[in-house]
Amino acid sequence: MVTRDSNILEAVQQYPVIAQVFQRYGLGCIGCMVASGETLGEGISAHGLNADIVISEINEIIKKDA
């Protein structure tokens, strides 16, 4: 599971399936150089999205993939 404080790059490396959620929202965070030093909360919010909603979707897809 991930939280708002999870590092973007580490989260994607641990749970590659979450790339689907990033793509759905048009988030290019995965390939962004900032991803290694930014949290999910920071990255998602920077794109004007509700981080709690997106992170909830990410955790749902992680559960389904397990």
Rosetta blueprint (number, residue, H / E / L):
1 M L
2 V L
3 T L
4 R L
5 D L
6 S L
7 N E
8 I H
9 L H
10 E H
11 A H
12 V H
13 Q H
14 Q H
15 Y L
16 P H
17 V H
18 I H
19 A H
20 Q H
21 V H
22 F H
23 Q H
24 R H
25 Y L
26 G L
27 L L
28 G L
29 C H
30 I H
31 G H
32 C L
33 M H
34 V H
35 A H
36 S H
37 G H
38 E L
39 T E
40 L H
41 G H
42 E H
43 G H
44 I H
45 S H
46 A H
47 H L
48 G L
49 L L
50 N L
51 A H
52 D H
53 I H
54 V H
55 I H
56 S H
57 E H
58 I H
59 N H
60 E H
61 I H
62 I H
63 K H
64 K H
65 D H
66 A L
